[in-house]
Amino acid sequence: MLTAISLFLKRNKMELDEIKFYFNKCADDIDRTNMYMLRRTCMWTAIVYVGMLVFAMTIVPRFRMGVGHFLFIPLIIAYFFVNLYTRTHELLPTSVCNFACLFYYFNIGISLILMELSAEAFQPSRWFPLFLITFPILFIDRQYRYVAEETVMLFIYYVVTFFFKEPSYFYRDVYTVLAAYVISLIVSRVVLGTRAKQGLSMVELRRFSKMDKLTQVYNKGALLSEMQDYLTRRRDGAPCTMCMMDVDNFKQVNDSLGHEGGDLLLEQIGQLLIANFRPSDIVGRFGGDEFVVFMPNMRDPNLVDLRCRTLQMLLSDYYIGNTEPFTLSIGTIVDEGNHSQEELFGIADDALYESKMKGKNCCTSWVAHDQMSFDKPVLVFVTTLGEEKARLLPQEEKDRFQIYATQSEDEALLYVSQYRDNIGLIVAELNEETKSGELVIRYTKTRDRFSNIPILAVVRNEEVEKIARSLGADDVLVTSAPGEAFKDSITELSGK
């Protein structure tokens, strides 16, 4: 006996936990179901009400309409417009859905109480007990709310009928309605348990359909959908981060280890991504050997960089017969400027391309701020000359262009990535000692979507001039050239 009780309590606790998880996991589905059931209930209530009213007036002797009958009419009309609104608008917040269903339930209950009192004051209660049992079948709510809602209705019914019904009918109704109340709570518990199992099964089925079968992360379609859902709902100024990752030399992995080895590597990357990032992060396989991690509400580039480098380190320890460690190139973008999904993918892909250019196992992290608007073309000036840079650009150029000067090649490339349609010219100063400026020229001229941006290289001697021309600079000038030469070159390259 004790074993049976213990087993029952254990199963009951498991089911309660399952119901709790169901409400947390399936809130949107519950709201949709409740609003659908509200529409259907309103429709059928109106149809049955009119039909029963006509039938009663025709068949039932001495039938008369009471206050409860008349209360039904404005309620049905009001909820007709409520339902019309919900059919043509997005899903309402959970609190609004709950209030709409509860308010309808409460008013129907009051109407039935008044209807029975006015028409059948000397008859046992018929409709109200059925009403109590029906509510938990129609609408989904938490168990304690069912108890609270039904208890309130029970209390109202007893108070009202105590003053208007004969004692013999009142005490009979006490038993009948109390029995209906107990049955309704049992029904609510059974129905909730069944709905929880069905709802969570559907969640699992949908989750499985969104998964990439090999890596167990989101497939491309689900990844894009989850990202867009967050971007649509996020508050103005809320940060987010996106990481694009690409396996270095994946073709060689397939060639040397076979496709089974390549699949094992991709499967391992999926497991590392799930383990290394937050449960709230959206992890997906974008295609082939390319992965994406989208991190809502993440604004710390140092933390993102740490996670990416940890991932690279863990992957390098993975061994399946390979002669060289497996490596990842990663491009990350911390967005603080409400960029669209398309813009995020474009900037992150540009950051990934920079990592590829720097060599294997590199991580490039950019921070993108609000988009700016320009009333004239932008001239990006990459230089290490500090204050001396001003003398290289005559005042006329500052009047013709919006000047963006930086000593960082990373900042320059991020700027070009964000505003490529506004870039009229790049002026890059090459330093033979630090190699500064080379990456900007090489990157821009080998990246298809930037290759049409003209580049003027500024060098200190002829030896560096050869390097600039080999990199693909459209024109090269030495720093000692007169200002008129700079003006002519900029005019020719930019067409301004």
One Martini backbone bead per residue (centre of mass of N, CA, C, O) as a GRO file, in nm:
protein
  496
    1MET     BB    1   0.061   0.061  -0.023
    2LEU     BB    2   0.300   0.256   0.017
    3THR     BB    3   0.418   0.206  -0.263
    4ALA     BB    4   0.174   0.314  -0.424
    5ILE     BB    5   0.176   0.599  -0.304
    6SER     BB    6   0.465   0.671  -0.380
    7LEU     BB    7   0.425   0.634  -0.685
    8PHE     BB    8   0.200   0.840  -0.717
    9LEU     BB    9   0.357   1.090  -0.612
   10LYS     BB   10   0.581   1.075  -0.819
   11ARG     BB   11   0.404   1.100  -1.073
   12ASN     BB   12   0.268   1.363  -0.992
   13LYS     BB   13   0.525   1.536  -0.986
   14MET     BB   14   0.607   1.489  -1.279
   15GLU     BB   15   0.346   1.610  -1.399
   16LEU     BB   16   0.374   1.892  -1.272
   17ASP     BB   17   0.645   1.956  -1.407
   18GLU     BB   18   0.536   1.926  -1.694
   19ILE     BB   19   0.323   2.151  -1.675
   20LYS     BB   20   0.516   2.379  -1.607
   21PHE     BB   21   0.689   2.349  -1.865
   22TYR     BB   22   0.457   2.395  -2.064
   23PHE     BB   23   0.400   2.695  -1.986
   24ASN     BB   24   0.694   2.795  -2.053
   25LYS     BB   25   0.722   2.667  -2.355
   26CYS     BB   26   0.389   2.718  -2.458
   27ALA     BB   27   0.264   3.008  -2.450
   28ASP     BB   28   0.182   3.072  -2.744
   29ASP     BB   29   0.008   2.819  -2.792
   30ILE     BB   30  -0.192   2.877  -2.564
   31ASP     BB   31  -0.293   3.149  -2.671
   32ARG     BB   32  -0.398   3.044  -2.941
   33THR     BB   33  -0.596   2.838  -2.827
   34ASN     BB   34  -0.767   3.030  -2.654
   35MET     BB   35  -0.855   3.220  -2.888
   36TYR     BB   36  -0.987   3.002  -3.055
   37MET     BB   37  -1.188   2.902  -2.836
   38LEU     BB   38  -1.325   3.175  -2.800
   39ARG     BB   39  -1.440   3.198  -3.081
   40ARG     BB   40  -1.598   2.929  -3.080
   41THR     BB   41  -1.764   2.978  -2.825
   42CYS     BB   42  -1.907   3.234  -2.916
   43MET     BB   43  -2.044   3.118  -3.162
   44TRP     BB   44  -2.198   2.875  -3.024
   45THR     BB   45  -2.339   3.036  -2.808
   46ALA     BB   46  -2.507   3.210  -3.000
   47ILE     BB   47  -2.650   2.982  -3.146
   48VAL     BB   48  -2.770   2.832  -2.899
   49TYR     BB   49  -2.915   3.070  -2.772
   50VAL     BB   50  -3.112   3.133  -3.001
   51GLY     BB   51  -3.230   2.850  -3.031
   52MET     BB   52  -3.329   2.814  -2.734
   53LEU     BB   53  -3.509   3.063  -2.726
   54VAL     BB   54  -3.703   2.982  -2.949
   55PHE     BB   55  -3.780   2.712  -2.827
   56ALA     BB   56  -3.891   2.818  -2.556
   57MET     BB   57  -4.109   3.012  -2.676
   58THR     BB   58  -4.259   2.770  -2.826
   59ILE     BB   59  -4.272   2.526  -2.596
   60VAL     BB   60  -4.252   2.664  -2.325
   61PRO     BB   61  -4.434   2.722  -2.064
   62ARG     BB   62  -4.418   3.035  -1.930
   63PHE     BB   63  -4.198   3.176  -2.069
   64ARG     BB   64  -3.931   3.401  -1.952
   65MET     BB   65  -3.736   3.675  -1.958
   66GLY     BB   66  -3.439   3.770  -1.811
   67VAL     BB   67  -3.156   3.922  -1.718
   68GLY     BB   68  -2.966   3.696  -1.824
   69HIS     BB   69  -3.060   3.703  -2.118
   70PHE     BB   70  -2.981   4.005  -2.173
   71LEU     BB   71  -2.670   3.980  -2.106
   72PHE     BB   72  -2.588   3.812  -2.357
   73ILE     BB   73  -2.604   4.017  -2.587
   74PRO     BB   74  -2.366   4.222  -2.532
   75LEU     BB   75  -2.154   3.999  -2.500
   76ILE     BB   76  -2.165   3.884  -2.788
   77ILE     BB   77  -2.107   4.152  -2.935
   78ALA     BB   78  -1.836   4.222  -2.803
   79TYR     BB   79  -1.691   3.944  -2.884
   80PHE     BB   80  -1.709   3.979  -3.184
   81PHE     BB   81  -1.499   4.216  -3.194
   82VAL     BB   82  -1.269   4.077  -3.049
   83ASN     BB   83  -1.239   3.843  -3.257
   84LEU     BB   84  -1.194   4.020  -3.503
   85TYR     BB   85  -0.929   4.139  -3.401
   86THR     BB   86  -0.764   3.867  -3.350
   87ARG     BB   87  -0.768   3.775  -3.660
   88THR     BB   88  -0.598   4.061  -3.763
   89HIS     BB   89  -0.380   4.005  -3.540
   90GLU     BB   90  -0.153   3.959  -3.341
   91LEU     BB   91  -0.048   3.817  -3.078
   92LEU     BB   92  -0.139   3.838  -2.768
   93PRO     BB   93  -0.079   3.880  -2.467
   94THR     BB   94  -0.116   3.671  -2.208
   95SER     BB   95  -0.275   3.861  -2.018
   96VAL     BB   96  -0.495   3.930  -2.226
   97CYS     BB   97  -0.597   3.646  -2.286
   98ASN     BB   98  -0.676   3.574  -1.997
   99PHE     BB   99  -0.878   3.804  -1.955
  100ALA     BB  100  -1.072   3.742  -2.188
  101CYS     BB  101  -1.153   3.457  -2.088
  102LEU     BB  102  -1.232   3.525  -1.793
  103PHE     BB  103  -1.449   3.740  -1.855
  104TYR     BB  104  -1.630   3.556  -2.013
  105TYR     BB  105  -1.675   3.344  -1.795
  106PHE     BB  106  -1.793   3.532  -1.580
  107ASN     BB  107  -2.039   3.640  -1.747
  108ILE     BB  108  -2.170   3.370  -1.803
  109GLY     BB  109  -2.212   3.289  -1.509
  110ILE     BB  110  -2.392   3.529  -1.425
  111SER     BB  111  -2.609   3.483  -1.640
  112LEU     BB  112  -2.693   3.197  -1.542
  113ILE     BB  113  -2.777   3.272  -1.259
  114LEU     BB  114  -2.997   3.483  -1.342
  115MET     BB  115  -3.156   3.297  -1.525
  116GLU     BB  116  -3.239   3.083  -1.311
  117LEU     BB  117  -3.375   3.278  -1.109
  118SER     BB  118  -3.589   3.412  -1.305
  119ALA     BB  119  -3.701   3.129  -1.435
  120GLU     BB  120  -3.593   2.904  -1.180
  121ALA     BB  121  -3.643   2.950  -0.856
  122PHE     BB  122  -3.816   2.650  -0.828
  123GLN     BB  123  -3.548   2.506  -0.934
  124PRO     BB  124  -3.305   2.324  -1.017
  125SER     BB  125  -2.996   2.325  -1.112
  126ARG     BB  126  -2.849   2.302  -1.451
  127TRP     BB  127  -2.632   2.497  -1.598
  128PHE     BB  128  -2.407   2.562  -1.391
  129PRO     BB  129  -2.268   2.284  -1.354
  130LEU     BB  130  -2.190   2.256  -1.655
  131PHE     BB  131  -2.017   2.510  -1.662
  132LEU     BB  132  -1.795   2.421  -1.461
  133ILE     BB  133  -1.698   2.170  -1.632
  134THR     BB  134  -1.633   2.318  -1.910
  135PHE     BB  135  -1.402   2.525  -1.873
  136PRO     BB  136  -1.138   2.329  -1.858
  137ILE     BB  137  -1.187   2.226  -2.155
  138LEU     BB  138  -1.157   2.500  -2.317
  139PHE     BB  139  -0.939   2.624  -2.117
  140ILE     BB  140  -0.606   2.727  -2.053
  141ASP     BB  141  -0.478   2.675  -1.719
  142ARG     BB  142  -0.379   2.696  -1.422
  143GLN     BB  143  -0.469   2.524  -1.146
  144TYR     BB  144  -0.494   2.760  -0.938
  145ARG     BB  145  -0.687   2.923  -1.124
  146TYR     BB  146  -0.916   2.734  -1.137
  147VAL     BB  147  -0.974   2.735  -0.836
  148ALA     BB  148  -1.022   3.040  -0.809
  149GLU     BB  149  -1.244   3.079  -1.024
  150GLU     BB  150  -1.447   2.860  -0.920
  151THR     BB  151  -1.472   2.966  -0.632
  152VAL     BB  152  -1.594   3.238  -0.697
  153MET     BB  153  -1.844   3.128  -0.844
  154LEU     BB  154  -1.947   2.961  -0.608
  155PHE     BB  155  -1.984   3.193  -0.408
  156ILE     BB  156  -2.182   3.361  -0.574
  157TYR     BB  157  -2.399   3.146  -0.599
  158TYR     BB  158  -2.459   3.103  -0.297
  159VAL     BB  159  -2.532   3.394  -0.221
  160VAL     BB  160  -2.764   3.438  -0.421
  161THR     BB  161  -2.941   3.175  -0.365
  162PHE     BB  162  -2.994   3.218  -0.062
  163PHE     BB  163  -3.200   3.474  -0.119
  164PHE     BB  164  -3.389   3.329  -0.376
  165LYS     BB  165  -3.420   3.044  -0.251
  166GLU     BB  166  -3.535   2.778  -0.146
  167PRO     BB  167  -3.402   2.577   0.090
  168SER     BB  168  -3.437   2.305  -0.059
  169TYR     BB  169  -3.299   2.404  -0.324
  170PHE     BB  170  -3.039   2.512  -0.210
  171TYR     BB  171  -2.926   2.242  -0.083
  172ARG     BB  172  -2.930   2.088  -0.344
  173ASP     BB  173  -2.734   2.285  -0.495
  174VAL     BB  174  -2.494   2.252  -0.313
  175TYR     BB  175  -2.439   1.963  -0.400
  176THR     BB  176  -2.436   1.986  -0.711
  177VAL     BB  177  -2.221   2.215  -0.738
  178LEU     BB  178  -1.998   2.081  -0.572
  179ALA     BB  179  -1.968   1.836  -0.754
  180ALA     BB  180  -1.894   2.002  -1.008
  181TYR     BB  181  -1.643   2.132  -0.886
  182VAL     BB  182  -1.480   1.875  -0.837
  183ILE     BB  183  -1.492   1.767  -1.125
  184SER     BB  184  -1.353   2.015  -1.258
  185LEU     BB  185  -1.077   1.971  -1.115
  186ILE     BB  186  -1.025   1.692  -1.226
  187VAL     BB  187  -1.047   1.765  -1.522
  188SER     BB  188  -0.823   1.977  -1.525
  189ARG     BB  189  -0.595   1.780  -1.449
  190VAL     BB  190  -0.624   1.581  -1.684
  191VAL     BB  191  -0.614   1.782  -1.920
  192LEU     BB  192  -0.340   1.909  -1.854
  193GLY     BB  193  -0.172   1.650  -1.877
  194THR     BB  194  -0.245   1.597  -2.176
  195ARG     BB  195  -0.159   1.869  -2.294
  196ALA     BB  196   0.135   1.859  -2.209
  197LYS     BB  197   0.217   1.613  -2.373
  198GLN     BB  198   0.129   1.721  -2.650
  199GLY     BB  199   0.284   1.992  -2.649
  200LEU     BB  200   0.574   1.873  -2.604
  201SER     BB  201   0.568   1.692  -2.853
  202MET     BB  202   0.546   1.925  -3.056
  203VAL     BB  203   0.803   2.068  -2.974
  204GLU     BB  204   0.992   1.831  -3.038
  205LEU     BB  205   0.910   1.805  -3.334
  206ARG     BB  206   0.994   2.093  -3.416
  207ARG     BB  207   1.283   2.074  -3.320
  208PHE     BB  208   1.364   1.838  -3.506
  209SER     BB  209   1.292   1.993  -3.776
  210LYS     BB  210   1.527   2.222  -3.706
  211MET     BB  211   1.746   2.017  -3.718
  212ASP     BB  212   2.059   1.914  -3.765
  213LYS     BB  213   2.133   1.585  -3.787
  214LEU     BB  214   2.446   1.594  -3.743
  215THR     BB  215   2.492   1.853  -3.522
  216GLN     BB  216   2.232   1.951  -3.342
  217VAL     BB  217   2.159   2.209  -3.483
  218TYR     BB  218   2.044   2.444  -3.651
  219ASN     BB  219   1.915   2.508  -3.931
  220LYS     BB  220   1.893   2.752  -4.154
  221GLY     BB  221   1.591   2.820  -4.133
  222ALA     BB  222   1.578   2.831  -3.819
  223LEU     BB  223   1.796   3.038  -3.773
  224LEU     BB  224   1.663   3.274  -3.927
  225SER     BB  225   1.397   3.271  -3.767
  226GLU     BB  226   1.511   3.321  -3.480
  227MET     BB  227   1.655   3.582  -3.541
  228GLN     BB  228   1.413   3.746  -3.652
  229ASP     BB  229   1.244   3.727  -3.398
  230TYR     BB  230   1.435   3.895  -3.224
  231LEU     BB  231   1.470   4.151  -3.406
  232THR     BB  232   1.163   4.224  -3.395
  233ARG     BB  233   1.148   4.238  -3.060
  234ARG     BB  234   1.363   4.426  -3.002
  235ARG     BB  235   1.488   4.676  -2.848
  236ASP     BB  236   1.600   4.976  -2.853
  237GLY     BB  237   1.951   4.918  -2.828
  238ALA     BB  238   1.974   4.626  -2.822
  239PRO     BB  239   2.201   4.389  -2.804
  240CYS     BB  240   2.416   4.191  -3.028
  241THR     BB  241   2.562   3.876  -3.151
  242MET     BB  242   2.773   3.760  -3.429
  243CYS     BB  243   2.892   3.437  -3.549
  244MET     BB  244   3.127   3.333  -3.794
  245MET     BB  245   3.211   2.999  -3.916
  246ASP     BB  246   3.510   2.833  -4.057
  247VAL     BB  247   3.660   2.572  -4.190
  248ASP     BB  248   3.975   2.491  -4.241
  249ASN     BB  249   4.035   2.301  -4.502
  250PHE     BB  250   3.788   2.097  -4.560
  251LYS     BB  251   3.864   1.951  -4.820
  252GLN     BB  252   4.116   1.812  -4.700
  253VAL     BB  253   3.965   1.647  -4.496
  254ASN     BB  254   3.802   1.478  -4.702
  255ASP     BB  255   4.052   1.373  -4.860
  256SER     BB  256   4.204   1.236  -4.605
  257LEU     BB  257   3.928   1.120  -4.426
  258GLY     BB  258   3.680   1.161  -4.555
  259HIS     BB  259   3.342   1.200  -4.510
  260GLU     BB  260   3.336   1.076  -4.230
  261GLY     BB  261   3.543   1.270  -4.106
  262GLY     BB  262   3.386   1.530  -4.172
  263ASP     BB  263   3.135   1.454  -4.003
  264LEU     BB  264   3.279   1.428  -3.731
  265LEU     BB  265   3.373   1.721  -3.720
  266LEU     BB  266   3.093   1.858  -3.735
  267GLU     BB  267   2.979   1.717  -3.486
  268GLN     BB  268   3.187   1.835  -3.287
  269ILE     BB  269   3.122   2.131  -3.332
  270GLY     BB  270   2.830   2.118  -3.235
  271GLN     BB  271   2.900   2.031  -2.942
  272LEU     BB  272   3.085   2.274  -2.874
  273LEU     BB  273   2.875   2.496  -2.915
  274ILE     BB  274   2.670   2.402  -2.703
  275ALA     BB  275   2.883   2.402  -2.459
  276ASN     BB  276   3.017   2.710  -2.504
  277PHE     BB  277   2.733   2.827  -2.504
  278ARG     BB  278   2.445   2.956  -2.442
  279PRO     BB  279   2.119   2.853  -2.421
  280SER     BB  280   2.014   3.135  -2.557
  281ASP     BB  281   2.168   3.071  -2.796
  282ILE     BB  282   2.194   3.071  -3.154
  283VAL     BB  283   2.257   2.762  -3.316
  284GLY     BB  284   2.400   2.710  -3.653
  285ARG     BB  285   2.386   2.570  -3.977
  286PHE     BB  286   2.449   2.737  -4.280
  287GLY     BB  287   2.663   2.553  -4.440
  288GLY     BB  288   2.842   2.297  -4.446
  289ASP     BB  289   3.128   2.449  -4.271
  290GLU     BB  290   2.912   2.661  -4.162
  291PHE     BB  291   2.867   2.876  -3.875
  292VAL     BB  292   2.620   3.010  -3.631
  293VAL     BB  293   2.617   3.266  -3.368
  294PHE     BB  294   2.349   3.396  -3.171
  295MET     BB  295   2.360   3.677  -2.924
  296PRO     BB  296   2.158   3.786  -2.708
  297ASN     BB  297   2.245   4.050  -2.512
  298MET     BB  298   2.541   4.103  -2.640
  299ARG     BB  299   2.834   4.347  -2.568
  300ASP     BB  300   3.103   4.172  -2.512
  301PRO     BB  301   3.388   4.128  -2.694
  302ASN     BB  302   3.573   3.976  -2.492
  303LEU     BB  303   3.385   3.737  -2.436
  304VAL     BB  304   3.352   3.646  -2.725
  305ASP     BB  305   3.653   3.600  -2.782
  306LEU     BB  306   3.692   3.385  -2.563
  307ARG     BB  307   3.493   3.176  -2.674
  308CYS     BB  308   3.627   3.143  -2.951
  309ARG     BB  309   3.913   3.056  -2.851
  310THR     BB  310   3.814   2.812  -2.695
  311LEU     BB  311   3.701   2.665  -2.937
  312GLN     BB  312   3.968   2.644  -3.094
  313MET     BB  313   4.120   2.484  -2.877
  314LEU     BB  314   3.929   2.237  -2.856
  315LEU     BB  315   3.950   2.156  -3.159
  316SER     BB  316   4.265   2.105  -3.166
  317ASP     BB  317   4.224   1.834  -2.975
  318TYR     BB  318   4.096   1.691  -3.202
  319TYR     BB  319   4.105   1.329  -3.289
  320ILE     BB  320   4.095   1.129  -3.627
  321GLY     BB  321   4.390   1.105  -3.786
  322ASN     BB  322   4.519   1.368  -3.799
  323THR     BB  323   4.810   1.576  -3.877
  324GLU     BB  324   4.637   1.831  -3.825
  325PRO     BB  325   4.493   2.070  -3.675
  326PHE     BB  326   4.193   2.193  -3.618
  327THR     BB  327   4.036   2.487  -3.771
  328LEU     BB  328   3.908   2.827  -3.714
  329SER     BB  329   3.728   3.082  -3.866
  330ILE     BB  330   3.636   3.411  -3.725
  331GLY     BB  331   3.342   3.628  -3.724
  332THR     BB  332   3.251   3.926  -3.539
  333ILE     BB  333   2.941   4.103  -3.426
  334VAL     BB  334   2.871   4.387  -3.238
  335ASP     BB  335   2.544   4.511  -3.192
  336GLU     BB  336   2.442   4.876  -3.140
  337GLY     BB  337   2.246   4.956  -3.427
  338ASN     BB  338   1.995   4.800  -3.544
  339HIS     BB  339   2.046   4.579  -3.738
  340SER     BB  340   1.988   4.378  -3.978
  341GLN     BB  341   2.018   4.065  -4.084
  342GLU     BB  342   2.165   4.129  -4.349
  343GLU     BB  343   2.381   4.316  -4.223
  344LEU     BB  344   2.503   4.113  -4.026
  345PHE     BB  345   2.596   3.908  -4.236
  346GLY     BB  346   2.779   4.099  -4.395
  347ILE     BB  347   2.974   4.184  -4.164
  348ALA     BB  348   3.054   3.900  -4.060
  349ASP     BB  349   3.168   3.804  -4.333
  350ASP     BB  350   3.390   4.019  -4.344
  351ALA     BB  351   3.532   3.929  -4.085
  352LEU     BB  352   3.591   3.642  -4.185
  353TYR     BB  353   3.766   3.726  -4.428
  354GLU     BB  354   3.989   3.849  -4.257
  355SER     BB  355   4.069   3.589  -4.111
  356LYS     BB  356   4.152   3.439  -4.369
  357MET     BB  357   4.380   3.642  -4.447
  358LYS     BB  358   4.553   3.601  -4.177
  359GLY     BB  359   4.471   3.300  -4.137
  360LYS     BB  360   4.460   3.054  -3.930
  361ASN     BB  361   4.284   3.067  -3.642
  362CYS     BB  362   4.105   3.329  -3.656
  363CYS     BB  363   3.980   3.640  -3.488
  364THR     BB  364   3.725   3.878  -3.572
  365SER     BB  365   3.633   4.186  -3.401
  366TRP     BB  366   3.334   4.380  -3.410
  367VAL     BB  367   3.186   4.715  -3.361
  368ALA     BB  368   2.853   4.824  -3.417
  369HIS     BB  369   2.690   5.107  -3.479
  370ASP     BB  370   2.516   5.343  -3.578
  371GLN     BB  371   2.380   5.454  -3.846
  372MET     BB  372   2.481   5.670  -4.100
  373SER     BB  373   2.451   5.978  -4.267
  374PHE     BB  374   2.511   6.125  -4.600
  375ASP     BB  375   2.594   6.427  -4.812
  376LYS     BB  376   2.869   6.280  -4.886
  377PRO     BB  377   3.135   6.140  -4.964
  378VAL     BB  378   3.363   5.894  -4.851
  379LEU     BB  379   3.686   5.922  -4.686
  380VAL     BB  380   3.926   5.681  -4.626
  381PHE     BB  381   4.189   5.715  -4.373
  382VAL     BB  382   4.490   5.529  -4.357
  383THR     BB  383   4.712   5.599  -4.074
  384THR     BB  384   5.042   5.670  -3.890
  385LEU     BB  385   5.086   6.001  -3.870
  386GLY     BB  386   4.874   6.141  -3.726
  387GLU     BB  387   4.890   6.480  -3.736
  388GLU     BB  388   5.013   6.472  -4.037
  389LYS     BB  389   4.757   6.399  -4.210
  390ALA     BB  390   4.641   6.683  -4.276
  391ARG     BB  391   4.856   6.767  -4.505
  392LEU     BB  392   4.753   6.551  -4.728
  393LEU     BB  393   4.471   6.712  -4.708
  394PRO     BB  394   4.318   6.927  -4.856
  395GLN     BB  395   4.055   7.137  -4.805
  396GLU     BB  396   3.892   7.048  -5.053
  397GLU     BB  397   3.847   6.753  -4.958
  398LYS     BB  398   3.686   6.829  -4.696
  399ASP     BB  399   3.451   6.950  -4.872
  400ARG     BB  400   3.388   6.690  -5.061
  401PHE     BB  401   3.432   6.512  -4.796
  402GLN     BB  402   3.390   6.256  -4.572
  403ILE     BB  403   3.608   6.212  -4.309
  404TYR     BB  404   3.785   5.898  -4.228
  405ALA     BB  405   4.013   5.856  -3.965
  406THR     BB  406   4.267   5.591  -3.914
  407GLN     BB  407   4.499   5.353  -3.751
  408SER     BB  408   4.293   5.116  -3.805
  409GLU     BB  409   4.220   4.849  -4.002
  410ASP     BB  410   3.970   4.738  -3.865
  411GLU     BB  411   3.805   5.001  -3.867
  412ALA     BB  412   3.813   5.044  -4.171
  413LEU     BB  413   3.669   4.777  -4.254
  414LEU     BB  414   3.411   4.825  -4.097
  415TYR     BB  415   3.336   5.087  -4.238
  416VAL     BB  416   3.322   4.968  -4.522
  417SER     BB  417   3.105   4.754  -4.455
  418GLN     BB  418   2.878   4.958  -4.363
  419TYR     BB  419   2.955   5.199  -4.615
  420ARG     BB  420   3.007   5.111  -4.919
  421ASP     BB  421   2.796   5.303  -5.073
  422ASN     BB  422   2.964   5.577  -4.957
  423ILE     BB  423   3.233   5.508  -5.079
  424GLY     BB  424   3.476   5.693  -5.275
  425LEU     BB  425   3.753   5.653  -5.096
  426ILE     BB  426   4.088   5.517  -5.041
  427VAL     BB  427   4.345   5.610  -4.806
  428ALA     BB  428   4.666   5.443  -4.791
  429GLU     BB  429   4.922   5.405  -4.559
  430LEU     BB  430   5.243   5.278  -4.597
  431ASN     BB  431   5.435   5.065  -4.374
  432GLU     BB  432   5.731   4.889  -4.381
  433GLU     BB  433   5.748   4.808  -4.074
  434THR     BB  434   5.428   4.740  -3.995
  435LYS     BB  435   5.240   4.689  -4.259
  436SER     BB  436   5.060   4.913  -4.284
  437GLY     BB  437   4.780   4.892  -4.525
  438GLU     BB  438   4.787   4.617  -4.674
  439LEU     BB  439   4.519   4.486  -4.585
  440VAL     BB  440   4.326   4.693  -4.709
  441ILE     BB  441   4.407   4.652  -5.002
  442ARG     BB  442   4.383   4.344  -5.029
  443TYR     BB  443   4.093   4.318  -4.932
  444THR     BB  444   3.945   4.513  -5.129
  445LYS     BB  445   4.061   4.370  -5.403
  446THR     BB  446   3.942   4.063  -5.318
  447ARG     BB  447   3.664   4.182  -5.254
  448ASP     BB  448   3.400   4.201  -5.450
  449ARG     BB  449   3.216   4.427  -5.292
  450PHE     BB  450   3.497   4.633  -5.297
  451SER     BB  451   3.663   4.648  -5.578
  452ASN     BB  452   3.530   4.940  -5.677
  453ILE     BB  453   3.708   5.079  -5.475
  454PRO     BB  454   3.920   5.323  -5.466
  455ILE     BB  455   4.293   5.338  -5.433
  456LEU     BB  456   4.522   5.534  -5.239
  457ALA     BB  457   4.865   5.518  -5.210
  458VAL     BB  458   5.091   5.593  -4.939
  459VAL     BB  459   5.440   5.660  -4.965
  460ARG     BB  460   5.806   5.688  -4.903
  461ASN     BB  461   5.896   5.489  -5.141
  462GLU     BB  462   5.967   5.286  -5.411
  463GLU     BB  463   5.954   5.011  -5.272
  464VAL     BB  464   5.664   5.052  -5.162
  465GLU     BB  465   5.531   5.107  -5.435
  466LYS     BB  466   5.551   4.816  -5.542
  467ILE     BB  467   5.372   4.691  -5.328
  468ALA     BB  468   5.114   4.856  -5.386
  469ARG     BB  469   5.081   4.762  -5.683
  470SER     BB  470   5.071   4.452  -5.619
  471LEU     BB  471   4.799   4.488  -5.445
  472GLY     BB  472   4.610   4.710  -5.633
  473ALA     BB  473   4.652   4.996  -5.651
  474ASP     BB  474   4.535   5.268  -5.840
  475ASP     BB  475   4.735   5.462  -5.675
  476VAL     BB  476   5.063   5.630  -5.626
  477LEU     BB  477   5.209   5.821  -5.348
  478VAL     BB  478   5.421   6.028  -5.211
  479THR     BB  479   5.453   6.222  -4.929
  480SER     BB  480   5.623   6.456  -5.100
  481ALA     BB  481   5.401   6.535  -5.259
  482PRO     BB  482   5.212   6.756  -5.381
  483GLY     BB  483   4.896   6.869  -5.332
  484GLU     BB  484   4.813   6.863  -5.634
  485ALA     BB  485   4.852   6.557  -5.671
  486PHE     BB  486   4.635   6.469  -5.475
  487LYS     BB  487   4.401   6.613  -5.606
  488ASP     BB  488   4.417   6.474  -5.886
  489SER     BB  489   4.393   6.180  -5.788
  490ILE     BB  490   4.123   6.204  -5.638
  491THR     BB  491   3.959   6.305  -5.878
  492GLU     BB  492   4.010   6.064  -6.069
  493LEU     BB  493   3.914   5.826  -5.880
  494SER     BB  494   3.626   5.958  -5.783
  495GLY     BB  495   3.496   6.177  -5.989
  496LYS     BB  496   3.504   6.481  -5.819
   0.00000   0.00000   0.00000
